[in-house]
């Protein structure tokens, strides 16, 4: 990854306060409500320090895809331009592609609901990085936005993922409904299933490579 040193940080997923600290920059109240995750304020502070205060080597999460492609979730810890970048690298391209960015130079959404589910579930064999589908889905939630999530499906899938990281069923349901409403950008309408992820569809006007992600209409 050009521009700065990064290091795989999948070991941080096991920190008690990881998920409220990770979601905090988007869904601000979650950092102050760590109890559903089985964490307390000190746990969140420790996880936030590991994620957002590592300035010499940035923590990054690898989400492997088929064909040697990787999605990277990189915590861009510049003192004056901090944020989280969602990047795609491919073996046949020398440079990474920005899919979405949180804070700093905000850009998104990067994933429709079909994109999110397909990427979460498309785990290649013998890959390194984050290979658990539920953790993959949760890591990509901040880059997601879609006005047409099938009724009930989104809440059910996100709830299931949250329960695997320790959230109770009742709390997970309420939290999942909250995650479907992204506070940083309005939910767009994306093309239909013929241009959904990994199908080869997409909008050539966007930077996201064809064959991986579809592109919303009427968004930047």
N, C-alpha and C positions, 0 to 999 in steps of 0.2 A: 504494500500500500504506500504510494508516494506521499511525500510531504511531512511525515512524522512517524516516529516509531510506535507500533501498536503491539499488543500481546494478547493471545487468546485468554479469555477470562471466564470460561465456562464454570470454573470452580466456584465463582461467586454466586452461582445460582443456588447453592446450598446455604447461603447466609440466611439467618432467620428473618432479617429485615429487607431482603433483596427486593421482593416484589413491590411493597409499598414505596420503597426508595426509587425503584425503576419507573413506576407509573407516576410518581409525584410531579414531575415537570409538566405533565399533560393534565392529569386529573388530580388537582392540587390537594384536595382534602384527604386523599388516600395516604399520603405521607404522614398525616396527623391522625390517622385511624388504622393503626397497624394491628389492632387486636384480632380482627377476623383472620389474619394470616398467621396467628400464633406468635406475634412479635410484640415488642414494646418500643418506646421512643429511642432507647439506647441502641437497640438492634437496628433501627432505621438509620440512626446517625452513623453507625459503623459501616453499614452498607453504602450509604451515600458518600462517605469519605472514600471508600474503595472505588466507587464508580466515577465520582465527579471531581475528586481532588488529586487524582493521579495525573500529573502534568508532564512528567518526563516520558513515560510510556503509557499510551492510552489503552484502556481496557476495551476489548472487542469480542463480540460473540459471533461465531461462525455457524451459519445455517447452510449445510451442504445441499446441493441440488444435483440432479442427474446431468451427465455430460461434463462433469468437472467444474460446473458453475458453483459459485458461493455467494450467498447473501451475507453481508457483514453488518452488524449493528455496532457502530463505532462511537464511543463517547469522546467527542471532540473537545478536549479540555484546555483550549486556549483561554488564558485569563480574561481576554477582552472579547472573545467570540466563541463562547461555550455552547454546546448543543449535542444532539445525537443524530448521526447520519446513518441512513439505511442505503447501503451500496451493493452493487452487483459486480462481481468479477467473473470473467469468462476466459478460458484458456486460449481462445482465438482472438482476444482483444487485449491490447497492451494497457489500456486504462480502465479504471473502474467507472461505473455509471451510477449517478445519483438517482435513487428511487424516491426517497423522501428525506426531509430534514426537520427536526424538532428544535425550535428556538434558533437563535442566530439568524441565518438566511432561511427562514421557514419555507418549506416546499412540500406540498402534498395535496391530497392523499396519494399514496403509492400503490395501494391494494384495494380492489373491490372485494366483496365477500367471497365470490368464487376463487379469486386470486389467493386470498388469505387461507382458505381451507385447502386448496390444492397444494400450495407451497408448504403448509404445515404437514400435510400427509405424504408429500413426495420425498421420502427419505431413501436415498440410495444405499445399497448394501455396503458394509465395511467403510462407512464414511467417518470422518473425524469432525467433531464439533457438537452442536446441539442436535440430537437425533430423536428426542422424544417429541412426538407430534403436538402434545399439549403445551409443552414449554416453547416450542417453535411458534405456535399460534399466539401465546401470551407475549412473547418477545416482539412480534410484529404488530400487535394491536395498536400501538401509538401511531403507526404509519397507515392505518386502515381508515377508510371512509366510504360509505355506500348508502344511498337513500332507499335501496330496494332489497334489503336483507329479507329473505323469506320469513314470514310471520312465525315466531316460535323457534325457528331453527337457530338463529343467532344466539339468543339467550340460552338455549339448551346446550349448544356447543361450547360457548364461553364458560358457562356454569360448570360443565364437566371438566374443562381444563383447570378452572380455579380449584375445584375440589381435589385435584391431584397434587396441588401445592399446599394443601392444608386448610383451605377455606371451607367452612361448614356449608351444607347444601342450601340452607335458607339465606345465609349471607351471600353466597355465590350467585344466587338468582338475582338479588337486588343489584349486586355489583355488575353483573353481566349486562343488565339493562342500561346501566350507566355508561358502560364502555361503548355501547352502540351509538351514543351521542358524543361525538368528538368536539371538544370545545375550541380547537384551534382552526378548524375549517368547516364549512357547511358540507353536508354529505351530498356528493354528486350522484347523478344517474350515469351508469356505465353502459356500454353496448351489451347486446344480448349474448347468449351462450355460444354463438358461433365465433365470437371474438374473445372468449374467456381465456384464462391462463393456459399456457402450454399448447394452445391450439394453433398458434401461428398468426393470430389476429392482433390488431392493435392500430394505433394512430401513428403514422410516420412522423407527424409533427412533434411528437414528444420524445424525450431523451431515453425513455425506457425501451430496451431492445424488443423487437418483435419476437414472438414465440415464447415469451415468458409472461408478460403482463398485458392486460387490456388497458384501455385509456378512457377516462371519463369525458363526457361531453360538457362543455361549458366551464372547464376548470383550467387553472394556470398550470 
